[in-house]
Amino acid sequence: MGKIKRFLIQGTFFYHINNRISKIFKGIRKGVDNAIALAIRRAIYSKGGIQDNKVFVMTFENSYTCNPKYIVEELLRRDPTLDIVWAIPVKKTKFKYNFPRGVRTVDRGTMEMFEEQSTAKIWIDNALNCVWFGLPKKKGQIYINTWHGSMGIKRLSGNFTWRRRAARCNKLTDYCITNSTFEEDVFRKEFWPDVKFMKYGHARNDIFFDEDRIALAREHVREKYELDKNKKIMLYAPTFRDDGRGGFFNLDFEEIKTCLEERFGGEWVIIVRLHFKDRIKAGQIPYNDHIINGGGYPDMQELMAATDIGMTDYSSWAYDFILTGRPLFIYAPDLDYYAGGRGFYYPIETTPFPISRDQNKMIEDIRNFDDNIYKNKVKEFLEDKGCYETGSAASKTADLILDEIRGEHK
């Protein structure tokens, strides 16, 4: 029996050693393959001309969304002769119908995509997408980065590979679109020390300054979820956790709905929109006709524009939504853990938002909400962060792009 036990232990030990060695060699082979592919791409696509009226777009969401969406819509209004190409993964080709007429799609990471990117005059990006595949940027090409946050409290984070891409992004980016002096400081310290900032605001936030667009967004959301016009909306959209932890499924949404109706009046629904990395867990939430799964709605900005009250934890959408002046509550049961991990750029207590760590405190915050105090805190917060949003970011960015295409930008 002792020999058998020793054999099993040794066999298990050597199995793990062998498995580990195999993974190391697989990693080396993958690294070599990537290096060869990168060298080939740089050799092939560093030459050739560019098409002056071509605009190439990528987003980290891999869909028609965020700042690039609204910039492209403005470009289409201004100049329908532009050749606009948007890269999306092959597995998302079913979402091609979301793109408007005038925008072509190309499969991400393919030779066809490399050809489109290498011949485009303008690159538009909201993360590190345009540098991810190591494609060379030719003389005359213009790289515009809009990023995807807004005065957000979460520290930017990434592994070694991400940081290397960020350094390359800094070298290749011509313009970064910003919305506040706070954002400028973060970008300058994190990975864009050498890039020119264009202080336009974020195109996705223009909607919050236009009552007609807000009304249209409300109509779209109500139509999507078959809501009566008298229904008020709370949007709950927490961020993801780097370590995969969740802490937001223990909320009693029925009690929150009742409390909203008691404090603010009217009939309420709660739309729950989990981060795309957490949507596999959506089945843990008891959805019904007034607790609604909002994960499938294609445009977060429209959802925010249609929302009467927001609730989140550390997600950057709160710092877009703050521009509406509408109430937002923070539910953060893992605040100490999160602050000690990824961390914040400033104390979350300095935001205008009431903060709760459990259901009882959340209910108390809703019942005791004072709109006048909140609005004053919002004003102070925006002033402190040096926010310069005016609702004209898409127009200004389109001006920049068209001037570059025509060779008129100074």
N, C-alpha and C positions, 0 to 999 in steps of 0.2 A: 504493500500500500504506500510505503514511504517513497519507493522508487517512482511509482506512478505519479504521486503528488509532485515530486521534484521535477519529473519530466514535464508535467503540465505547467508548472511555474516557469521553468526554463523556456519551454516552448512559447508561452505567452510573452515572456521577456524578449526573446529573439524575434517574435512576430512584430512587436512594437518597434524594435530597433530597425528591422527590415522595412517596415511601413514608413518610418521616419526618413530613412535613407531614400526610399523611393520618392517620397514627396519632395525631398531636396533636389533630386535629379530632375524631377518633373518641373520644378521651379526654375532650375538652370536652363533646361530645354526651352521652357516658355520664354525666359528672358532673352535667350539667344535668338529665338524665332522673332520676338518683338523687335529686337535690335536690327535684325536683317530686314524685316518688313519696313521699319522706320527709314533705314538707309535707302531702300528701294524707292519709297515714297518721295523722299527728299531729292533723289536723283531725277526722278521722272517729273515731279511737279514744281521744281524750282525754275523751270524754263517755260517759255511760251507767253503769249499775250494775255491781257485781261479785257473783259467786256465792261465798258464804262457804265452801262445801264443795268448791270446785274447786281442784285443784293442777295447775299447768302445769310441764312438765319438758323441758329440753333438755340434751344433752351434746355436746361437740365431736367425739366419736366417731360421733355420729349413730346411736346404737344403745342397746340396753338394757344398760347397763354402769356401772362405776365407782361412786362414792359415791351418786349419785341412785338407782341400782338398789336398793341395800340399804336406803336410807331409804324408798323406795316399798314394798318388801316388808314393812317394819315397819309402815308406815301401813295397808297392806291387812290385816295381822293385827289391828291395833287397831280400825279403823273401815272396814268394807267398804262403807259408804254414801258414801264420798268419791268425787268425780268426778275421776279422775286422767287427764290428757291428756299424751301424750308426742309431741313433734315429731320427725319423721324425714324425710329427703329422699324425693322421689317415687321416685327410682331405687332406693331401699332398701326399697320397700314389700314386697318378697319376704321381708324379715326380720320382718314383722309377727308371724309365728307365735312369735317369741322372747318376745313380751310376754305376761305372765300375764293371766288373766281379771281384770277390774277395772281394766285400763289401756287407754284408747282411744288410737289413734294418729291424728295429723293430718299432712298434708304440709307440710314446712318451707317457709317463705317465701311461703305462699299467703294469700289473704284469709281462708280458713277458719282458718289458724293465728293470724292477727292477731286474729280474733274470739275464739278460745279464750284467747289470752294476755291480751287486754284485759279479759276478764271473770273471770279467775282470781284468787282471794284470795291464793294462794301461788305464787311462782315459785321453782323449784329449778334450779340451773345448776352446771356444773363447769368453766366457763371464762368467756367473754364473750358467750355465745350470746344471752341474753335482751335484751342491748342492741344486738345487731348490726344489727337492722333499724330501730333508732331509734324503736320503739314507746313512747309515753308511759306512764309509771307513774302510776296514779291514787292518790289518797288512800285509804288503807285496804289497798292491796296490799302484800305483804311479799315482798321479794327475798332469798333465801338462796343464798349461793354456797359450794360445798364445795371448789372447785378440784380438781385432779387429780394433784397431786404430794405428796410426803412427805419433808420434810427433804432434798429433792433437791439435788444438787451443781450442776446446770446453771443458769446464769443465765437468767432470763426474758428473752425477746427478742421483738421485733416491729417492723413497719414503722410509718410515720406513721399509717396508718389504724388499725392495731392499737392504737397508743398513745392515739389519740383515743377509741376504744371503751373502753379501760381507764379513762380519766379519767371517762367517763360512767358506767361501772360503779361507780366509787367513789362517785359522787353518788347513785346509785339503790339500792345494796346496803344492806340493813338489818342482815344478819348474815353473817359469814364464819366457817365452821367450820374450826378449826385443830387441829393435833396436837402442837405443840411451841413453845417460846419462839423457837427458830430460825426457824420458819415465820412466826410473828408478826412478827419483825423484818424478814424479807424482804418480806412483804406490805405492811407499813407503809411501807417505803422505796420499793417498786416502784410500786404503784398503789392501795393501799387505806389512805391515811393517816387517813381519817375514819370507817372502818367499825368496828362493834362486833364483836370476836372472841368466839366461843363456843368454849371450850376443851374440846371433847368428844372429840377424836381423829377419825379418818376411818372412816366407816361401812364402807367396803370392807375395812378391816383387822380388823374384829371377828372375822372367820372364823379368824384366827390364834390366837385366845384360846379357841377352842371345839373340843375334840377330836372331838366327834361330827360337827361340820361339816367338819373336816379329813378324817375318815374317809370322809364322803360325797363330798367333792371327789375324793379318790383313786379312789373307785369310779367316778365319772363319767368321769374322765380315762382310766382303764384301759379302761372300756367303749368310749369314743370311739375309742381307738387300738388296741383289741383286744390289750391287754397282760396278760400273766400277773401274778398277785398278787406273785410273787417278783421281778419286774423293778423295778429302781431307776431313778429318772428324774433326768437333768440337763436343766435348761431353759436354753437359750441364746437370749437376746433382746436384741439391740443396739438402740440408739436410732437415729434418723435423723440425717442431716447436713444443715445448712441449705443447703449449696452442692451437695448431691446426691452428694457423694463417698461412696464405700464403701471399707471396708478390712477387711472381715470375711469375705470369701469364700476366703481363703487358708488357713483353718484345716483341719487334718487331723483330722476328727472320728473317724475310725477309730482313730487313735493315742490320742486323748483318751479314747475309750471303753475301750480296752485298759488305759490308765493308771488310770482310775477303778476298774476291776475289780481291778487289782493292789493299789491302795492301800486301797480301801474294801470290797473283796469283793463277791460277788454278781454278777448279770447286770444290765447297764445298757443303757438307751436314751437317746438325746439328742434332745430335742424342740427344734427350731429355730423360733423365732417372730420373724419380721422385723417391723419397724415397718410400719404400713400403707402408708407412703409408699415403702417399699423392696420391697414384695412382688412387684412386677413382675420383680424380679431373682432371685426364688426359684429359677428354673430353673437357676441357676448352682451350686446346691448338690446334691451327689449323694445324693438321698434313697433310702432302702431300708427294710427292716423294723425297723432299729434306729437309723436317722437319720431322724427323722420331721418332716414339715412341720406345724407347729402353728399356722400362720396363720389357720386357719379356726375355732379354738376360740373360743367367744363370750365367755368370762369369764377374764380374766387372773388374777384373784384365785384362782379355783379351780385354775388351772394352777400358781400359786405354792404353794398349799396342798398340792398333790399332789407337789410337787418336793422331791427329797432334797438336791440341790445346784444352785446357780444359777451362771450365767455371763453377764456383760454388759459394757458399756463405761461409758457415762455415763448410762444410763437411770435414771429416777427409781424404777422398780420395785424396784431394789436396796434402797431405803430404806423400802419396805414389807416386802420379804422379810426384812430384817434383824430384824424383830420375831419371826421364827420361831427365830432363833438357829442356823439351819442354815448350812452353808458356802456362800460365794459368792466367785467369782473374777472379777477384772476383766481383760479382754483389750482392750488399748488401743494398737494399733500406731501410731495417729495422735495420740497424747497431746499432744505439743508443738504440733502444728498446731491441734488443737481448743482447747487451753488458750489459745492466742494469738488465737483467733477469738471464738467465743461466750463462752468462759471459765467459771470456776467461782466459787462463793461461798466455798469453802474448799479448801485443798490436798487433792487426791485421795489423797495419801499419808497423810492423817490419818484415813482411813476404816479399818475393820478388815480390809478385803479385800486379799488378795495381788494385786499388779499385775504383769502381763506385757505386753511389747510384741511378742513373737514366740512361735511355737509351742514352741520349746525351753524358754523361761522358763515358759510355761504348764504344760508337763509337769513341770518341776522344782517348781513351786508346788504342784501336786496331790500329787506324791510326798512332799513335805516338810511337808504340812499338819499342824498341831498343833491339835487341837480345843480343848484347854484354853486355850491362848494366844488363840485366836480368840474364844472366848466371853468372856474377860475384856476383850478389846478392844471387843467388841460392847456390853458393859455400860458401859464408859467412854464410848463414842461416844454412846449414848442419853442418858446423864447429861449429857454436854457440850452436847447439842442441846436439852436440857430437854424431852424427849419425855414426854407424859402420856397415851399410849394405854393404855386399860384393857379394851377389848373391848365397850364399851357406847355407842359413838358413835351407832349407828342408833337405839337406844332414846331417848337424850337428844335427838337431833334431832327425832324423832317427837313427843316431849313438847313441844318448842318449837313445832312446827307446829300441833299440836292445840290448844295453849293460845292461839296466835294466832287460830286459827279460832274458838274459843269466846270470845275476848276476855278471856282469863284471864292472859295473860303480863304479868309485872311488869317 
